[in-house]
Amino acid sequence: MPESNDTPTPTPTPMPASLPVSVPPAAVGVDADVTVVGAGPAGLVLTLDLARRGIAVRLVERDEKRFEGSRAKGIQPRTLEVLDDLGLVDAARAAGGAYPPMGLHLGPFTKAWRMHATAPDGVGTPYPDLLLLPQYATTALLHEAVERLGARVDFGARAVEITQDDEVCTVRLADGRLLRSRYVVGADGGSSTVRKAAGIAFEGSTDASDRMILVDAAVDGLSRDHWHIWPRPRGRGVAACPLPGDGDRFQIMIRIRPGDPVDLGETALATLLRRRAGRSLTLRDISWSSVFRPNIRLAERYRNGRLLLCGDAAHVHTPAGAQGLNTGVQDAHNLGWKLQQVLAGADDALLDSYERERRPVAAQVLGRSTELYEGLRRARPGGLTRGPEEHQLGISYFGGPLAPADGPRTATLRCGDRAPDAALPEATGTARRLFDLYRGPHFTALAFGAGAAAAVERLPWPPGGAPLRRHTVQASSTPRTPREAALLTAYGITEDTVVLVRPDGYVGHIEHVGPLRRTADRPGGDRTPAPSPVVDLMTAGTKAGTRTGAAD
């Protein structure tokens, strides 16, 4: 059911003349390395990722306080994996709950069905189900995590002008302050100031005739065991989704026709709900309300020099399928480590890969969410059912700038594919699964087989940027136990192989290290993986010739 993408525009108030940044800036003459504009989920995830990498980051938000509405409330399995990497998945699952079954009210009868499918076992995720988590809860846990790292949100700070030159970006706030940084990322929604300053077109449409009232409120007389839908003639249907927690709160969705008046007062909304859904229902204690209009837009580009776009500033979707927030969070997860690498000396072309990897994903999601939204209008079970495509576990960057189509592969994985989770044959410290090894702001090199174990220790790595952690996860590429067989099957390993996993959980490089691949002119037939231009692009300091064997 719908999840609003409307963004209100509040009036800012002056803030103190200066605020501390989380870490000392890396460059003289700037306030921070990165300024993030917009403290929604995408902006918070990016700030959190940069802060944990030791990057000096400023986060400014035009609203006076944290967003308090339920709005986008579905967290997909892939986004739960991102929260796992950030160390927040347990808190998210504790604050959320399972999606309730749908209940379509047809006169005295109710047709019930499960809306969201469970991810199949073969995808290798510990989080196979969609999580019901209101946006206010998602924003709260991300905000608290940002503050734990010593960063903060500068509320009431509205960006009014943004300029850039070859070295520095300057953000002018409504209160007159100037913030200087090496990069600016716009996570400031569909009306993005950053996107407009960058001169980037936002192509698509807004259907002003299709409107819906969204309300967070308590409802007396309504069961919480399913998501209620009351279809009504002439496009005036109503739905109510129970929100997680011990109370009696719901997200209520009321369709309104172009000529219908809009009154968001509690008395008017309570009367409207009773008239359309049932005289026994009592709406009270409204905490948030909004009028939603579906937007379908995609930015022409994601970057102009030192200005970049993320989340709803780059793409806005219909609310169907719980895709918008999830796509924005994954944008941020893709961008964070690339900013760190470039700030540490990697080729600036690495930032171009952000658009080339993420924009096709947004385009595909736009098409799918639009298709699902048409199903919502008909209110038929077939149009309200969600499958594995919405889980976003199948996203791959194969064939992109960091994953050439002619690169090495295994029986099941290609460069650019998502690295699946799997149980380790033997515990490595406190790690029991591969995701335990991946968690954190680093690259991970996995060795399968004795030859790969020797090679991975010689894998060159620069001292700057994201560190490399090396693990021999299996001493043989031939399985001896069922657990070993399961791990080798998950990664398609048939010979000694090194797999490099990027900080965002995607395969960055695959190198087969077998006897036939010994380098004869290296002393002792050294099995060090051959240098890769793609790996060089992803690592920091290569332009200065600082590649060494250093690792974390």
C-alpha positions as CSV (number, residue, x, y, z in Angstrom):
1,M,0.0,0.0,0.0
2,P,1.1,3.6,-0.4
3,E,4.0,5.2,1.3
4,S,4.1,9.0,0.9
5,N,6.9,10.8,-0.8
6,D,5.6,14.3,-0.2
7,T,8.2,16.6,1.4
8,P,7.0,19.6,3.4
9,T,9.0,22.9,3.2
10,P,9.2,24.5,6.6
11,T,10.3,28.0,7.5
12,P,13.9,27.9,8.9
13,T,15.0,29.8,12.0
14,P,18.5,31.1,12.7
15,M,21.0,28.6,14.3
16,P,24.2,29.3,16.2
17,A,27.1,30.9,14.2
18,S,29.1,27.7,14.2
19,L,28.8,24.1,15.1
20,P,31.5,21.4,15.6
21,V,32.2,18.7,13.0
22,S,32.7,15.1,13.9
23,V,36.4,14.9,13.1
24,P,39.0,17.6,12.1
25,P,38.7,18.5,8.3
26,A,41.3,16.8,6.1
27,A,41.9,19.9,4.0
28,V,42.9,23.4,5.2
29,G,40.3,26.0,4.4
30,V,37.2,23.9,4.5
31,D,34.7,23.1,7.2
32,A,34.4,19.5,6.3
33,D,35.4,17.0,3.6
34,V,31.7,16.4,2.7
35,T,28.5,18.4,3.4
36,V,25.3,16.3,3.2
37,V,22.2,18.3,2.6
38,G,19.1,16.5,3.9
39,A,18.7,14.4,7.0
40,G,16.2,11.8,5.7
41,P,17.2,8.1,5.7
42,A,19.5,8.4,2.7
43,G,21.3,11.5,4.1
44,L,21.6,9.9,7.6
45,V,23.0,6.6,6.2
46,L,25.6,8.5,4.1
47,T,26.6,10.6,7.1
48,L,26.8,7.6,9.3
49,D,28.9,5.7,6.8
50,L,31.3,8.6,6.3
51,A,31.6,9.3,10.0
52,R,32.5,5.7,10.8
53,R,35.3,6.0,8.1
54,G,36.7,9.0,9.9
55,I,35.6,11.5,7.2
56,A,34.8,15.0,8.3
57,V,31.1,15.4,7.4
58,R,28.5,18.1,8.0
59,L,24.8,17.2,7.8
60,V,22.3,20.1,7.4
61,E,18.5,19.7,7.4
62,R,16.0,22.5,6.6
63,D,13.3,21.1,8.9
64,E,13.4,22.2,12.5
65,K,13.2,18.7,13.9
66,R,13.4,15.0,13.0
67,F,10.6,13.7,10.7
68,E,7.7,12.2,12.8
69,G,5.6,10.5,10.2
70,S,5.3,6.8,9.3
71,R,5.5,7.5,5.5
72,A,7.8,4.9,4.0
73,K,7.4,1.9,6.2
74,G,8.7,-1.2,4.4
75,I,12.4,-2.2,4.8
76,Q,13.4,-4.7,2.2
77,P,15.8,-7.7,2.8
78,R,18.7,-6.0,0.9
79,T,18.3,-2.8,3.0
80,L,18.3,-5.0,6.2
81,E,21.7,-6.3,5.0
82,V,22.9,-2.6,4.8
83,L,21.7,-2.0,8.3
84,D,23.5,-5.2,9.3
85,D,26.7,-3.7,7.9
86,L,26.1,-0.5,9.9
87,G,25.5,-2.5,13.1
88,L,21.8,-1.5,13.3
89,V,19.8,-4.4,12.1
90,D,19.0,-5.8,15.6
91,A,17.7,-2.4,16.7
92,A,15.6,-2.1,13.5
93,R,14.1,-5.5,14.0
94,A,13.3,-4.8,17.6
95,A,11.6,-1.5,16.7
96,G,9.7,-3.0,13.8
97,G,7.6,-6.1,13.1
98,A,6.3,-8.5,10.5
99,Y,4.1,-7.2,7.8
100,P,0.5,-8.1,8.6
101,P,-1.6,-10.0,6.1
102,M,-3.9,-8.0,3.8
103,G,-7.6,-7.9,4.5
104,L,-9.9,-6.8,1.7
105,H,-13.4,-5.9,3.1
106,L,-16.1,-6.9,0.6
107,G,-19.4,-6.2,2.4
108,P,-19.8,-8.7,5.3
109,F,-16.8,-10.7,4.0
110,T,-13.0,-10.2,4.3
111,K,-10.6,-11.7,1.8
112,A,-7.2,-12.2,3.5
113,W,-3.9,-13.0,1.9
114,R,-0.2,-12.5,2.5
115,M,1.1,-9.5,0.5
116,H,4.9,-10.0,0.6
117,A,6.8,-13.2,-0.3
118,T,9.7,-14.6,1.6
119,A,13.1,-14.5,-0.2
120,P,14.1,-18.0,-1.4
121,D,16.8,-19.9,0.5
122,G,19.2,-19.8,-2.4
123,V,19.8,-16.0,-2.2
124,G,21.8,-16.4,0.9
125,T,20.3,-13.8,3.3
126,P,19.6,-13.9,7.0
127,Y,16.8,-11.5,6.5
128,P,14.3,-13.1,4.0
129,D,11.2,-11.1,5.0
130,L,10.2,-7.4,4.6
131,L,10.3,-5.5,7.9
132,L,7.4,-3.2,8.9
133,L,9.3,-0.2,10.3
134,P,7.7,3.3,10.2
135,Q,10.0,6.0,8.7
136,Y,10.0,7.9,12.0
137,A,11.6,4.8,13.7
138,T,14.1,4.3,10.9
139,T,15.1,8.0,11.1
140,A,15.4,7.8,14.8
141,L,17.7,4.8,14.9
142,L,19.9,6.3,12.2
143,H,20.0,9.7,13.9
144,E,21.0,8.2,17.2
145,A,23.8,6.2,15.5
146,V,25.1,9.3,13.8
147,E,25.2,11.1,17.2
148,R,27.0,8.2,18.8
149,L,29.9,8.7,16.4
150,G,30.1,12.4,17.5
151,A,28.4,13.9,14.4
152,R,25.1,15.8,14.6
153,V,22.3,17.1,12.5
154,D,22.2,20.8,12.0
155,F,18.4,21.3,12.1
156,G,16.7,24.4,10.7
157,A,19.6,25.0,8.4
158,R,18.2,25.6,4.9
159,A,20.6,25.7,2.0
160,V,19.7,28.5,-0.4
161,E,22.7,28.7,-2.7
162,I,25.5,26.2,-3.6
163,T,28.5,27.0,-5.7
164,Q,31.7,25.1,-6.6
165,D,35.1,25.5,-8.2
166,D,37.8,23.1,-9.0
167,E,38.7,22.5,-5.3
168,V,35.8,23.5,-3.0
169,C,32.0,23.7,-2.8
170,T,30.3,26.5,-0.8
171,V,26.9,26.1,0.7
172,R,25.1,29.3,1.8
173,L,22.5,28.8,4.4
174,A,19.4,31.0,4.9
175,D,20.8,32.4,8.1
176,G,23.9,33.7,6.2
177,R,26.4,31.0,7.2
178,L,28.8,29.7,4.6
179,L,29.9,26.0,4.7
180,R,32.9,25.0,2.6
181,S,33.7,21.4,1.8
182,R,35.3,19.3,-0.9
183,Y,32.1,17.6,-1.9
184,V,28.4,18.3,-1.4
185,V,25.8,15.5,-1.6
186,G,22.2,16.4,-2.1
187,A,19.9,14.1,-0.1
188,D,17.3,16.8,0.1
189,G,14.3,15.3,-1.6
190,G,12.3,15.8,-4.8
191,S,12.7,19.7,-4.6
192,S,16.4,19.3,-4.1
193,T,18.4,22.6,-3.8
194,V,21.6,20.7,-4.6
195,R,20.1,19.3,-7.8
196,K,19.0,22.7,-9.0
197,A,22.3,24.2,-8.2
198,A,24.0,21.5,-10.2
199,G,21.8,22.3,-13.2
200,I,20.6,18.7,-13.4
201,A,17.2,18.0,-15.1
202,F,14.6,16.0,-13.1
203,E,12.6,14.3,-15.8
204,G,9.2,12.8,-15.3
205,S,5.8,13.8,-14.1
206,T,3.5,14.5,-11.1
207,D,-0.1,13.5,-11.2
208,A,-1.8,16.3,-9.3
209,S,-5.2,14.7,-9.9
210,D,-4.3,11.6,-8.0
211,R,-4.3,12.4,-4.3
212,M,-4.3,10.6,-1.0
213,I,-4.5,11.7,2.6
214,L,-2.1,9.9,4.9
215,V,-2.6,10.0,8.7
216,D,-0.9,8.5,11.7
217,A,-3.5,8.1,14.4
218,A,-5.1,5.8,16.9
219,V,-8.2,4.1,15.8
220,D,-10.7,2.5,18.2
221,G,-12.8,-0.4,17.1
222,L,-10.3,-1.7,14.5
223,S,-8.5,-5.1,14.8
224,R,-4.7,-5.1,14.5
225,D,-4.3,-8.6,13.0
226,H,-4.3,-7.5,9.4
227,W,-4.0,-4.5,7.0
228,H,-7.6,-3.3,6.3
229,I,-8.7,-2.3,2.8
230,W,-12.1,-0.9,2.1
231,P,-12.6,-0.4,-1.7
232,R,-15.0,2.3,-2.6
233,P,-16.5,3.4,-5.9
234,R,-15.2,6.4,-7.8
235,G,-11.6,6.1,-6.4
236,R,-12.4,6.8,-2.8
237,G,-11.0,3.7,-1.1
238,V,-9.6,3.6,2.4
239,A,-6.8,1.5,4.0
240,A,-5.4,1.2,7.5
241,C,-2.1,-0.5,8.4
242,P,-1.4,-1.3,12.0
243,L,1.9,0.2,13.1
244,P,4.3,-1.8,15.3
245,G,4.3,-1.2,19.0
246,D,2.0,-1.9,21.9
247,G,-0.5,0.9,21.1
248,D,-3.4,1.1,18.8
249,R,-1.9,3.3,16.1
250,F,-2.4,2.9,12.3
251,Q,-1.2,4.5,9.2
252,I,-4.5,5.5,7.4
253,M,-4.7,6.1,3.7
254,I,-7.8,7.8,2.3
255,R,-8.1,8.4,-1.5
256,I,-9.6,11.7,-2.6
257,R,-10.8,12.7,-6.0
258,P,-9.6,16.0,-7.7
259,G,-12.8,17.9,-6.6
260,D,-12.8,16.6,-3.0
261,P,-12.1,19.1,-0.2
262,V,-9.1,18.5,2.0
263,D,-9.4,19.1,5.8
264,L,-6.7,17.5,7.9
265,G,-8.3,18.4,11.2
266,E,-9.0,15.6,13.5
267,T,-12.8,16.0,13.5
268,A,-13.0,16.1,9.7
269,L,-10.8,13.1,9.3
270,A,-12.6,11.1,11.9
271,T,-15.9,11.9,10.2
272,L,-14.4,10.9,6.8
273,L,-13.1,7.6,8.1
274,R,-16.5,6.7,9.7
275,R,-18.3,7.5,6.5
276,R,-16.1,5.5,4.2
277,A,-14.9,2.6,6.4
278,G,-17.5,2.1,9.3
279,R,-19.5,4.0,11.8
280,S,-18.1,2.0,14.7
281,L,-14.5,3.4,14.1
282,T,-13.2,6.3,16.1
283,L,-10.0,8.1,14.9
284,R,-8.1,10.2,17.5
285,D,-4.7,11.4,18.6
286,I,-3.3,12.3,15.2
287,S,0.5,12.6,15.3
288,W,1.2,13.3,11.5
289,S,-0.8,13.9,8.4
290,S,0.0,14.7,4.8
291,V,-1.5,14.8,1.3
292,F,0.3,12.6,-1.1
293,R,0.6,13.0,-4.9
294,P,2.5,10.4,-6.9
295,N,5.7,11.5,-8.5
296,I,7.6,9.6,-11.1
297,R,11.0,11.4,-11.8
298,L,14.6,10.5,-12.4
299,A,17.6,12.8,-12.5
300,E,19.3,13.1,-15.8
301,R,22.7,12.8,-14.0
302,Y,23.8,12.0,-10.5
303,R,26.9,14.2,-10.5
304,N,28.1,17.6,-11.7
305,G,31.7,18.1,-10.6
306,R,31.8,18.1,-6.8
307,L,28.0,18.1,-6.4
308,L,26.3,14.6,-6.2
309,L,22.7,13.4,-5.7
310,C,21.4,10.7,-3.5
311,G,18.0,9.3,-2.6
312,D,14.8,11.2,-3.5
313,A,17.0,14.1,-4.9
314,A,17.9,11.7,-7.7
315,H,14.7,9.7,-8.1
316,V,11.2,9.7,-6.8
317,H,8.8,6.8,-7.1
318,T,5.2,5.9,-6.7
319,P,4.7,4.6,-3.2
320,A,3.9,1.0,-4.2
321,G,6.2,-1.8,-3.4
322,A,8.3,-0.1,-0.7
323,Q,11.1,0.8,-3.0
324,G,11.9,4.5,-2.7
325,L,13.5,4.7,0.8
326,N,15.3,1.4,0.2
327,T,16.7,2.6,-3.1
328,G,17.9,5.8,-1.5
329,V,19.6,4.0,1.4
330,Q,21.4,1.7,-1.0
331,D,22.5,4.8,-3.0
332,A,24.2,6.1,0.1
333,H,25.8,2.7,0.8
334,N,27.3,2.7,-2.7
335,L,28.5,6.3,-2.5
336,G,30.1,6.4,1.0
337,W,33.1,4.2,0.4
338,K,33.8,5.8,-3.0
339,L,34.0,9.2,-1.4
340,Q,36.4,7.9,1.2
341,Q,38.6,6.4,-1.5
342,V,38.7,9.6,-3.6
343,L,39.4,11.7,-0.6
344,A,42.3,9.4,0.2
345,G,43.8,9.7,-3.3
346,A,42.0,7.3,-5.6
347,D,41.2,8.4,-9.1
348,D,38.2,10.8,-9.3
349,A,36.7,8.6,-12.0
350,L,35.6,6.3,-9.1
351,L,32.8,8.8,-8.3
352,D,31.6,8.5,-11.9
353,S,30.9,4.8,-11.2
354,Y,28.3,5.8,-8.6
355,E,25.9,7.1,-11.3
356,R,26.7,4.4,-13.7
357,E,25.9,1.7,-11.1
358,R,22.9,3.3,-9.3
359,R,21.0,5.2,-12.0
360,P,20.0,2.0,-13.9
361,V,18.7,0.6,-10.6
362,A,16.5,3.6,-10.0
363,A,15.2,3.5,-13.6
364,Q,14.2,-0.2,-13.2
365,V,12.6,0.5,-9.8
366,L,10.6,3.4,-11.2
367,G,9.2,1.1,-13.9
368,R,8.3,-1.6,-11.4
369,S,6.8,0.7,-8.7
370,T,4.7,2.4,-11.4
371,E,3.4,-1.0,-12.5
372,L,2.5,-1.9,-8.9
373,Y,0.8,1.4,-8.3
374,E,-1.6,0.6,-11.1
375,G,-2.5,-2.6,-9.2
376,L,-3.2,-0.5,-6.1
377,R,-5.8,1.6,-8.0
378,R,-7.7,-1.6,-8.9
379,A,-7.4,-2.9,-5.3
380,R,-7.3,-6.5,-6.5
381,P,-5.2,-9.2,-4.7
382,G,-3.1,-9.9,-7.8
383,G,-2.1,-6.2,-8.0
384,L,-1.3,-6.1,-4.3
385,T,1.0,-9.0,-4.1
386,R,4.8,-8.5,-3.9
387,G,7.5,-11.0,-4.9
388,P,11.3,-11.5,-4.9
389,E,11.8,-8.7,-7.4
390,E,11.0,-6.1,-4.7
391,H,13.5,-7.6,-2.2
392,Q,16.4,-5.9,-4.2
393,L,18.6,-8.9,-3.5
394,G,19.1,-9.5,-7.2
395,I,20.7,-6.1,-8.0
396,S,24.0,-6.5,-9.8
397,Y,26.5,-4.1,-11.2
398,F,27.8,-6.7,-13.6
399,G,28.9,-5.1,-16.9
400,G,29.4,-1.7,-15.3
401,P,32.6,0.3,-14.9
402,L,33.8,-1.7,-11.8
403,A,32.7,-5.1,-13.1
404,P,33.7,-5.7,-16.8
405,A,31.6,-8.4,-18.5
406,D,34.8,-10.2,-19.6
407,G,36.2,-10.5,-16.1
408,P,36.8,-13.8,-14.2
409,R,33.8,-15.4,-12.6
410,T,32.9,-18.5,-10.6
411,A,30.1,-21.0,-11.2
412,T,27.6,-18.7,-9.5
413,L,29.1,-15.3,-9.1
414,R,30.3,-12.5,-11.4
415,C,32.1,-9.3,-10.5
416,G,29.4,-6.8,-9.6
417,D,27.0,-9.4,-8.1
418,R,25.9,-9.1,-4.5
419,A,28.1,-11.2,-2.2
420,P,25.7,-13.7,-0.5
421,D,25.9,-14.7,3.2
422,A,26.8,-18.3,4.2
423,A,27.8,-20.1,7.3
424,L,31.6,-20.4,7.9
425,P,32.8,-24.0,8.1
426,E,34.7,-23.0,11.3
427,A,34.4,-19.9,13.4
428,T,36.9,-17.1,12.8
429,G,37.2,-15.3,16.1
430,T,33.6,-14.2,16.8
431,A,32.6,-14.5,13.2
432,R,30.2,-17.4,12.4
433,R,29.0,-16.2,9.0
434,L,30.4,-14.3,6.0
435,F,28.4,-11.3,6.9
436,D,30.2,-11.1,10.2
437,L,33.4,-10.7,8.2
438,Y,32.0,-8.1,5.9
439,R,30.5,-5.9,8.6
440,G,32.3,-2.6,8.7
441,P,33.9,0.0,6.5
442,H,36.5,-2.2,4.8
443,F,37.2,-4.4,1.8
444,T,37.3,-8.1,2.4
445,A,39.5,-10.7,0.6
446,L,38.3,-14.3,0.9
447,A,40.6,-17.1,0.1
448,F,39.2,-20.5,-0.9
449,G,41.9,-23.2,-1.1
450,A,45.6,-23.4,0.0
451,G,46.9,-21.7,-3.2
452,A,44.5,-18.8,-2.6
453,A,45.5,-18.6,1.0
454,A,49.1,-18.0,0.0
455,A,48.1,-15.5,-2.7
456,V,45.7,-13.4,-0.5
457,E,48.5,-12.7,1.9
458,R,50.6,-11.2,-0.9
459,L,47.7,-9.2,-2.3
460,P,49.0,-5.6,-2.6
461,W,47.0,-2.8,-0.8
462,P,47.6,0.9,-0.3
463,P,47.8,2.3,3.3
464,G,45.2,5.0,2.6
465,G,41.5,4.7,2.2
466,A,39.4,1.7,3.3
467,P,41.6,-1.1,4.7
468,L,41.6,-4.6,3.5
469,R,40.9,-7.6,5.7
470,R,42.1,-11.0,4.5
471,H,40.5,-14.3,5.5
472,T,41.1,-17.9,4.5
473,V,37.6,-19.1,4.9
474,Q,38.3,-22.6,3.6
475,A,41.7,-24.3,3.3
476,S,40.6,-26.5,0.4
477,S,38.6,-25.9,-2.7
478,T,37.3,-29.5,-2.4
479,P,34.6,-29.9,0.2
480,R,35.1,-32.3,3.1
481,T,31.9,-31.6,5.1
482,P,28.4,-30.5,4.3
483,R,29.1,-27.0,5.7
484,E,32.1,-26.6,3.4
485,A,30.1,-27.9,0.5
486,A,27.4,-25.3,1.2
487,L,29.9,-22.4,1.3
488,L,31.6,-23.5,-1.9
489,T,28.3,-23.9,-3.7
490,A,27.1,-20.5,-2.6
491,Y,30.2,-18.9,-4.1
492,G,30.5,-21.3,-7.0
493,I,34.1,-22.3,-6.1
494,T,35.6,-25.1,-8.2
495,E,39.3,-24.3,-7.8
496,D,41.5,-22.2,-5.6
497,T,40.1,-18.7,-5.8
498,V,40.4,-15.2,-4.2
499,V,37.2,-13.2,-4.0
500,L,37.4,-9.5,-3.2
501,V,34.3,-8.0,-1.6
502,R,33.7,-4.3,-1.8
503,P,32.7,-2.3,1.4
504,D,29.1,-2.2,0.1
505,G,28.8,-6.0,-0.1
506,Y,29.3,-6.5,-3.8
507,V,32.0,-8.6,-5.5
508,G,34.8,-6.4,-6.7
509,H,37.2,-8.9,-8.1
510,I,37.6,-12.6,-8.7
511,E,41.0,-14.3,-9.2
512,H,41.5,-18.0,-9.8
513,V,44.8,-19.1,-8.3
514,G,45.6,-22.7,-9.5
515,P,48.8,-24.5,-10.5
516,L,48.3,-23.6,-14.2
517,R,48.3,-19.9,-13.2
518,R,51.6,-19.8,-11.5
519,T,53.7,-16.9,-12.9
520,A,56.9,-18.5,-14.1
521,D,59.0,-15.4,-13.9
522,R,58.2,-14.7,-10.3
523,P,60.5,-16.2,-7.7
524,G,59.2,-19.6,-6.5
525,G,56.2,-19.4,-8.9
526,D,54.6,-16.7,-6.8
527,R,50.8,-16.9,-6.8
528,T,50.2,-13.3,-6.1
529,P,47.0,-12.2,-8.0
530,A,47.8,-10.3,-11.1
531,P,47.2,-6.5,-10.9
532,S,43.7,-5.5,-11.9
533,P,42.9,-2.0,-13.4
534,V,39.5,-2.3,-11.7
535,V,41.0,-3.0,-8.3
536,D,43.4,-0.1,-8.9
537,L,40.5,2.2,-9.6
538,M,38.7,1.2,-6.3
539,T,41.8,1.6,-4.1
540,A,43.3,4.8,-2.7
541,G,46.7,6.2,-3.4
542,T,47.3,4.4,-6.7
543,K,48.0,7.7,-8.6
544,A,50.9,8.3,-6.2
545,G,52.3,4.8,-6.5
546,T,51.6,4.0,-2.9
547,R,50.4,0.4,-3.4
548,T,51.9,-1.8,-0.7
549,G,51.1,-4.9,1.2
550,A,49.6,-3.0,4.1
551,A,46.2,-4.1,5.4
552,D,44.0,-3.9,8.4
